[in-house]
């Protein structure tokens, strides 16, 4: 893998396809049947009013809306197959041109608790994150090329939330200030549509005005259907707010099996598709042609404890639903690569399994989700290594390297070296081990020494190596915002605090 190079899929025909096209159509048809016969519960009459001119069936008493198949198909057809997820400057833009090729990695966590390692007591300290932690995370990610943007945030501004202030806006401001990369989705929890106005104005300041923001959107919305076919006000605002500022959306299903999603994989995939279809349709109805990156996913929980749990079946469900959008609609998709365990030794294994499996079936926008239950800073450099491993695999799978011509098969080289020779100094070997070909990449922070050498150097664990890396990442300073832009943004935040404060 060549440093700084954007790595792409080797084409979906080389990727893992879990279901056949006929099976994918069965799932897709089931999703339309769910929407037309059962519908979606939208728990707010004001939200349902946005659909009053659409050809939908509204039960005003039960607040259930049924969606005809032909209309949902028409809306999904309006979603563009290519678009830009923008950075502050064009060199940081993520050009999504094809479901067949593009692959980008965006980090997130959304944790409201964090653990800091205390070197004096040799244990973890549990803390509530605040603005300084939000800023620190954004700056670290800005320094790492493997992370091409953000899906959400790494830690939430819990301190400001406890003050009753619109923490999401302050977090978005810090993301725009302390990173130059694509900012990803924003979740507005309390402030409603007015808060989306402030969010749009903040992003417009950074991008040079509302017209430029529409051309190069640096933030996105997250319209979602949660539970058993339910859309709340917050879920619906994400579609309306995004539409007003022509921001991309990441339409999403937030079910958890076996509580708010069925137990079997086909049923989970069908329900996930129905809910995600609904979110795409609403977004396209409100703002035709806005970018939509579907994220059909089901999280697993332990039926006995109710706690989130890692399970291979969740990745299979996501893979099948993802392939419906890629193979039947040619839509680029999002994948969810969360680590659902706390200890870092478990986390690295659990996380790598998620990233690798979801990458192999082709999620274009990979959501790299670190430990969500309590954020640990060491996961930032850990994730970098896991992502680069997967990117190296894709790099070596592309047609320039995984080629079956004479040069790559090298039968003449094997014959020349013969049964007793070595390939080390052969001209063919010397050519291909050149760094520009990137064939012999390995992770710099994984230990590649004999165990005796490792012990002689102190026997450091990967966690300890990542902890040392944090000290280097803390030195990074992103490209600053223009002073006048920053001042106008801070003024907007003051106004928002006064207008939107809960108490």
C-alpha positions in Angstrom: 0.0 0.0 0.0 1.5 3.3 -1.0 1.3 6.0 1.7 -1.4 8.6 1.0 -3.0 6.6 -1.8 -6.8 6.3 -1.8 -7.6 2.6 -1.7 -10.6 1.3 -3.6 -12.6 -2.0 -3.8 -11.2 -4.4 -6.4 -14.7 -4.5 -7.9 -17.7 -6.2 -6.2 -17.3 -9.3 -8.3 -14.1 -10.0 -6.3 -15.9 -9.4 -3.0 -17.9 -11.7 -0.8 -21.6 -11.9 -2.0 -23.6 -13.6 0.8 -26.9 -14.0 -1.1 -27.8 -14.6 -4.7 -29.6 -12.0 -6.7 -32.9 -13.9 -6.5 -32.5 -14.1 -2.7 -31.8 -10.4 -2.5 -35.0 -9.7 -4.5 -36.9 -11.8 -2.0 -35.7 -9.6 0.9 -36.4 -6.4 -1.1 -39.9 -7.5 -2.0 -40.5 -8.4 1.7 -39.4 -4.9 2.7 -41.9 -3.2 0.4 -44.7 -5.5 1.7 -43.9 -4.4 5.2 -44.1 -0.7 4.3 -47.3 -1.0 2.3 -49.2 -3.4 4.6 -47.9 -2.6 8.1 -46.5 0.9 7.7 -44.4 3.1 10.0 -45.5 4.6 13.3 -44.5 8.3 13.2 -45.1 9.6 16.7 -45.8 13.2 16.0 -48.7 14.8 14.0 -46.5 17.7 13.0 -44.1 15.4 11.3 -46.8 13.5 9.5 -48.0 16.8 8.0 -44.9 16.8 5.9 -46.3 13.8 4.1 -49.8 15.1 3.6 -49.4 15.6 -0.2 -47.6 12.3 -0.7 -49.7 9.3 -1.9 -49.5 7.6 1.4 -52.2 6.2 3.7 -52.3 8.0 7.1 -54.1 6.6 10.1 -54.4 9.8 12.2 -55.6 8.0 15.3 -52.8 5.5 15.5 -50.2 7.8 13.8 -49.3 5.0 11.3 -48.4 5.8 7.7 -48.4 3.1 5.0 -46.3 3.6 1.9 -47.2 2.2 -1.5 -44.4 0.3 -3.2 -44.5 2.2 -6.4 -43.9 5.5 -4.6 -41.1 4.3 -2.4 -39.4 2.9 -5.5 -39.8 6.3 -7.2 -38.2 8.0 -4.3 -35.3 5.6 -4.0 -34.7 6.1 -7.7 -34.1 9.8 -7.1 -31.1 9.2 -4.8 -27.9 10.0 -6.7 -25.4 7.2 -7.4 -22.4 9.6 -7.1 -21.8 12.6 -4.9 -19.2 14.4 -2.7 -18.8 14.2 1.1 -16.8 17.3 1.5 -13.9 18.4 3.7 -13.1 22.0 4.5 -11.0 22.2 1.3 -11.3 20.2 -2.0 -8.2 18.1 -1.2 -10.1 16.5 1.7 -13.2 15.8 -0.3 -14.4 12.2 -0.5 -15.6 11.6 -4.0 -18.2 8.8 -4.0 -18.5 7.7 -7.7 -19.4 4.1 -7.6 -20.9 1.3 -5.4 -18.4 -0.9 -7.2 -15.2 0.8 -6.3 -15.2 3.5 -3.6 -14.2 2.8 0.0 -13.8 5.4 2.7 -13.4 5.0 6.5 -15.1 7.3 8.9 -14.5 7.1 12.7 -17.1 7.5 15.5 -18.1 6.3 18.9 -20.7 8.6 20.5 -19.7 7.6 24.0 -20.9 9.6 26.9 -18.4 8.0 29.2 -14.6 7.7 28.8 -11.8 5.8 30.5 -8.4 7.3 31.0 -5.5 5.2 32.0 -3.9 6.3 35.3 -0.2 5.5 35.2 0.3 6.2 38.9 -2.5 3.9 40.1 -2.2 1.5 37.2 -5.9 1.4 36.6 -8.6 3.1 34.6 -10.3 6.3 35.8 -14.0 6.7 34.7 -14.8 10.2 33.7 -17.5 12.3 31.9 -16.1 13.9 28.8 -16.3 17.6 28.1 -15.3 20.1 25.5 -11.5 19.6 25.8 -12.0 15.9 25.3 -14.1 16.5 22.2 -11.5 18.8 20.8 -8.6 16.4 21.6 -10.3 13.6 19.7 -11.0 15.7 16.6 -7.4 16.9 16.5 -6.0 13.3 16.8 -8.2 12.0 14.0 -7.2 14.9 11.9 -3.6 13.7 12.1 -4.3 10.2 10.9 -4.6 9.5 7.2 -6.4 6.2 7.7 -9.4 8.0 9.0 -10.8 9.9 6.0 -13.5 11.7 8.0 -16.1 11.3 10.8 -19.3 9.3 11.0 -20.2 11.1 14.2 -18.1 12.0 17.2 -15.8 10.1 19.4 -17.0 11.5 22.7 -20.0 13.6 23.6 -19.9 16.9 25.4 -21.5 15.6 28.5 -20.6 18.6 30.6 -22.4 21.0 28.4 -25.4 18.7 28.2 -25.7 18.7 32.0 -25.8 22.5 31.7 -28.9 22.3 29.5 -27.1 23.8 26.5 -27.2 22.5 22.9 -24.1 20.3 23.1 -24.5 18.9 19.6 -24.0 22.4 18.1 -20.8 23.0 20.2 -19.5 19.6 19.2 -20.2 20.3 15.5 -18.4 23.6 15.9 -15.3 21.9 17.4 -15.4 19.3 14.7 -15.4 21.9 12.0 -12.6 23.9 13.8 -10.3 21.1 14.9 -10.4 18.9 11.8 -10.4 19.7 8.1 -12.1 16.4 7.2 -15.7 15.4 6.3 -17.7 15.9 9.5 -20.3 13.2 9.1 -23.7 12.9 10.8 -25.2 15.2 13.5 -27.9 13.9 15.9 -30.1 16.7 17.2 -31.7 15.5 20.4 -33.6 18.4 21.9 -33.4 21.6 19.9 -35.6 20.6 17.0 -35.7 22.2 13.6 -34.4 25.5 15.0 -31.2 23.7 16.0 -30.8 22.4 12.5 -30.9 26.1 11.3 -27.9 26.9 13.6 -26.1 23.7 12.4 -26.6 24.7 8.7 -25.4 28.3 9.4 -22.2 27.0 11.2 -21.4 24.7 8.3 -22.1 27.4 5.8 -19.7 29.7 7.5 -16.9 27.1 7.1 -17.8 26.3 3.5 -18.2 29.9 2.3 -21.9 30.3 2.2 -25.1 28.3 1.8 -24.7 27.8 -1.9 -21.2 26.4 -1.4 -22.5 24.2 1.4 -25.0 22.6 -0.9 -22.2 21.9 -3.5 -19.8 20.6 -0.9 -21.7 19.5 2.2 -19.3 18.9 5.2 -22.0 17.5 7.5 -24.8 15.0 7.2 -28.0 14.0 8.8 -29.2 10.7 10.3 -32.9 10.0 9.6 -33.7 6.7 11.3 -36.4 4.3 12.1 -35.9 2.7 15.5 -37.5 -0.3 17.1 -40.4 -2.1 15.5 -41.2 0.3 12.6 -41.2 3.5 14.7 -39.9 7.0 13.8 -39.7 9.6 16.5 -39.7 13.4 16.2 -35.9 13.4 16.5 -35.6 10.8 13.7 -37.9 12.8 11.4 -36.1 16.1 12.2 -32.9 14.6 10.8 -34.6 14.2 7.4 -36.3 17.7 7.5 -33.2 19.5 8.7 -30.9 17.8 6.3 -33.3 18.5 3.4 -33.4 22.3 4.2 -29.7 22.6 3.8 -29.3 19.8 1.1 -27.1 17.8 3.5 -26.4 14.1 2.7 -28.2 11.6 4.9 -27.3 8.2 6.3 -30.7 6.5 6.4 -30.6 4.0 9.2 -32.5 1.3 11.0 -31.7 1.0 14.8 -33.3 -2.3 15.7 -31.8 -4.6 18.3 -32.4 -8.4 18.0 -34.3 -10.1 19.6 -36.1 -7.2 21.3 -37.1 -4.8 18.6 -36.1 -7.0 15.6 -36.8 -10.7 14.9 -34.4 -13.5 15.7 -33.7 -14.9 12.2 -31.4 -13.3 9.7 -33.8 -13.0 6.7 -36.4 -11.4 8.9 -33.9 -9.0 10.3 -32.6 -8.1 6.9 -36.2 -7.5 5.5 -37.2 -5.3 8.4 -33.9 -3.4 8.2 -34.5 -2.8 4.5 -38.1 -1.7 5.1 -37.0 0.9 7.7 -34.1 2.1 5.6 -36.2 2.3 2.5 -38.6 4.5 4.5 -35.9 6.9 5.5 -34.6 7.2 2.0 -38.0 7.8 0.6 -38.9 10.5 3.1 -35.5 12.3 2.5 -35.9 12.2 -1.3 -39.5 13.4 -1.0 -38.4 16.4 1.0 -35.2 17.1 -1.0 -35.0 15.1 -4.3 -31.5 14.3 -5.4 -29.8 14.7 -2.0 -27.1 12.2 -1.3 -28.4 9.2 0.7 -26.0 6.5 2.0 -28.2 3.7 3.3 -27.1 2.0 6.5 -29.2 -1.1 7.1 -28.1 -2.7 10.3 -29.3 -4.7 13.2 -27.5 -4.7 16.6 -27.6 -7.8 18.8 -28.3 -7.9 22.5 -28.0 -10.6 25.1 -31.6 -11.8 25.7 -30.8 -12.4 29.4 -29.1 -9.1 30.2 -30.3 -6.7 27.5 -26.7 -5.6 26.9 -25.3 -5.1 23.4 -23.2 -8.0 22.3 -21.0 -8.8 19.4 -22.4 -11.6 17.2 -21.3 -12.8 13.7 -25.0 -13.0 12.6 -25.3 -9.2 12.8 -22.6 -8.8 10.2 -24.3 -11.3 7.9 -27.6 -9.5 8.2 -25.9 -6.2 7.4 -24.1 -7.8 4.5 -27.2 -9.1 2.9 -29.1 -5.8 3.3 -26.1 -3.8 2.1 -25.9 -6.0 -1.0 -29.6 -5.3 -1.9 -28.7 -1.6 -2.3 -25.5 -2.3 -4.2 -26.6 -5.2 -6.4 -30.2 -4.2 -7.1 -30.0 -0.4 -6.9 -26.4 0.4 -7.6 -26.3 2.7 -4.5 -23.1 3.2 -2.5 -23.8 2.1 1.1 -22.6 2.5 4.6 -21.4 -0.3 6.9 -21.3 -0.5 10.7 -18.0 -1.7 12.2 -18.6 -1.3 15.9 -16.6 -2.9 18.7 -19.1 -4.0 21.4 -16.8 -5.0 24.2 -14.9 -3.1 26.8 -11.5 -4.7 27.5 -9.0 -3.6 24.9 -7.6 -7.1 24.2 -11.1 -8.3 23.4 -11.9 -5.0 21.7 -9.1 -5.3 19.1 -10.2 -8.9 18.1 -13.9 -8.0 18.1 -13.4 -4.9 16.2 -11.1 -6.4 13.6 -13.7 -9.1 12.9 -16.3 -6.5 12.2 -14.1 -4.3 10.0 -12.8 -7.2 8.0 -16.1 -9.0 7.4 -18.1 -5.9 6.5 -15.3 -4.7 4.2 -15.3 -8.0 2.3 -18.9 -7.6 1.2 -18.4 -4.1 0.1 -19.8 -1.4 2.4 -18.5 1.8 0.7 -18.6 4.2 3.7 -17.2 2.2 6.6 -18.3 3.4 9.9 -15.4 2.6 12.2 -17.0 2.6 15.7 -14.7 2.4 18.7 -15.8 1.2 22.1 -19.2 2.9 22.5 -20.0 2.0 26.1 -17.0 4.0 27.4 -14.5 5.5 25.0 -10.8 4.7 25.4 -8.2 6.9 23.7 -6.0 3.9 22.8 -8.6 2.8 20.3 -7.7 5.7 18.0 -4.2 4.3 17.0 -5.6 0.8 17.3 -8.2 1.5 14.7 -5.7 3.0 12.3 -3.7 -0.2 12.2 -6.8 -2.4 11.7 -8.0 -0.1 8.9 -4.7 -0.1 7.2 -4.6 -3.9 7.3 -7.9 -4.1 5.4 -6.8 -1.4 3.0 -3.6 -3.3 2.3 -5.7 -6.4 1.4 -7.8 -4.3 -1.0 -4.7 -2.8 -2.5 -3.3 -6.2 -3.2 -6.6 -7.5 -4.7 -6.7 -4.8 -7.4 -6.2 -5.7 -11.0 -2.7 -4.2 -11.1 -1.4 -6.7 -8.5 -3.8 -9.6 -8.5 -3.2 -10.2 -12.2 -2.7 -13.6 -13.8 -0.5 -12.6 -16.7 3.1 -13.7 -17.3 4.6 -11.0 -15.2 2.6 -11.8 -12.1 2.5 -15.6 -12.5 6.3 -15.5 -13.0 6.8 -19.0 -14.2 10.0 -18.0 -16.0 11.3 -16.6 -12.6 10.5 -19.9 -10.8 12.2 -21.9 -13.6 15.3 -19.6 -13.5 15.7 -19.8 -9.7 15.0 -23.5 -9.7 14.7 -26.1 -6.9 17.8 -25.1 -5.0 17.8 -21.3 -5.5 16.5 -18.3 -3.6 14.4 -15.5 -5.0 15.8 -12.7 -2.8 18.2 -11.2 -5.3 16.4 -12.1 -8.5 15.6 -9.0 -10.7 11.9 -9.8 -10.6 12.0 -9.8 -6.8 14.0 -6.6 -6.6 11.5 -4.9 -8.8 8.4 -6.0 -6.8 9.8 -5.4 -3.3 10.4 -1.7 -4.2 8.4 0.4 -1.7 6.4 2.1 -4.4 4.7 -1.2 -5.1 3.7 -1.6 -1.5 3.6 -5.4 -1.4 5.4 -5.9 1.9 3.4 -3.5 4.1 3.2 -4.4 7.8 1.8 -2.7 10.8 4.4 -0.5 12.5 2.9 -0.9 16.0 2.4 -4.7 15.9 5.4 -6.6 17.3 7.3 -8.5 14.6 10.2 -9.8 16.7 11.1 -13.1 18.3 9.5 -13.5 21.7 13.0 -13.3 23.4 13.7 -10.0 21.7 10.3 -8.7 22.6 10.9 -9.6 26.3 14.4 -8.1 26.3 12.9 -4.8 25.2 10.4 -4.7 28.0 7.6 -6.9 26.7 5.3 -4.0 25.8 1.7 -4.9 24.9 0.0 -3.4 21.8 -2.1 -1.3 24.2 1.1 0.2 25.7 2.5 1.0 22.3 -0.8 2.7 21.3 -0.7 4.6 24.6 2.8 6.0 23.7 1.4 6.9 20.2 -1.2 9.2 21.8 1.6 11.5 23.1 2.7 12.1 19.5 -0.9 12.6 18.3 -1.4 15.2 21.0 1.2 17.4 19.2 -0.9 17.7 16.0 -2.5 21.0 15.2 -5.0 21.1 12.3 -5.1 23.9 9.8 -6.8 26.8 11.6 -10.1 28.4 10.6 -10.0 32.0 9.3 -10.3 34.3 12.3 -13.4 36.1 11.0 -15.1 32.8 10.2 -14.4 31.5 13.8 -15.7 34.7 15.3 -19.0 34.5 13.4 -19.4 30.9 14.4 -18.8 31.7 18.1 -21.4 34.4 17.9 -23.9 31.9 16.5 -23.2 29.6 19.4 -23.9 32.3 21.9 -27.2 33.0 20.2 -28.0 29.3 20.2 -27.2 28.9 23.9 -29.6 31.7 24.7 -32.4 30.5 22.5 -32.2 26.7 22.9 -31.1 26.3 26.5 -33.3 23.8 28.3 -32.9 25.4 31.7 
